[in-house]
């Protein structure tokens, strides 16, 4: 476990310059979590456009549809596949973040393309259902349905479903992790070679050390995360339910997981979530240790066109994939 971490709100020079420039260019912006869902999503999409420029060239990309799954009560799910040049056998299923409520395969396109290039594997992004219109477990079951559909999709679309890696950032890390737990509990564990979990939301403890220290940001705040969580679960108390708060998985479930690549931002209310998960994994006899990127804020992985720390984080993730495939 990462011992006696001292939190620091000191921004890396590159991160500070980027935040200052964004504030200067954009001016005052409303908090998207306080707007009606459609307006909040539009604002989030607009904010993410600056990151999705100079897109890494791919060998090809295509739209794929996961059929509706009657057993899981899921609708057809739109997905986007990005295939790098000289792609190796295998696939990364990338679950985008956005507080369970915002974002899409398009808001995370540059991040996904860069990961595909670094890992040498195709990346598939599902457009799962969003809260509050579709609260827990809708998004989760969409990811489970996508996992279960991969063998048939691979035959139809011409990609290899193995070795398989799951990936996700923020809420997407929660959903990717919870999907693995869902299948372990269903007696059909996923034959995954690994999972890439970036600054994930694994609990609903809004009084954790990092939530107290970084309550007002910069970047994600405690109030925003509380609103995202209410969008996702409503008034239900989901603490203790590992399919909503994966840090509560049993030791047997944690032991059954594939190798994990854990990465967190040093300036993030959710940092304690990753540290708590690291602690639970160690108690289950696992060796994973969290990589904490100092001086950057939640969501920094989106900023690869501007932020060297984000590019290095994707490179590290790519090395993990190559080392485990």
Buried (B, 14 or more C-beta within 10 A) or exposed (E): BBEEBEBEEEBBEBBEEBBEEBEEEEEEEEEBBEBEBEEBBBBBBEBBEBBBEEBBEBEEBEEBEBEEBEEBEBBEBBBBBBBBEEBBEBBBBBBBBBBBBBBBBBBBBBBBBBBBBBBBBBBBBBBBBBBBEBBBBBBBBBBBBBBBBBEEBBEEBEBBBBBBBBBBBBBBBBBBBBBBBBBBBEEEBBEBBBBBBBBBBBBBBBEBBBBEBBBEBBBBBBBBBBBBBBBBBEEEEBEEBBBBBBBBBBEEBBEBBBBBBBBBBBBBBBBBBBBBBBBBBBEBEBEBEBBBBEBBBBBBBBBBBBBEBBBEBBBBBBEBBEEBB
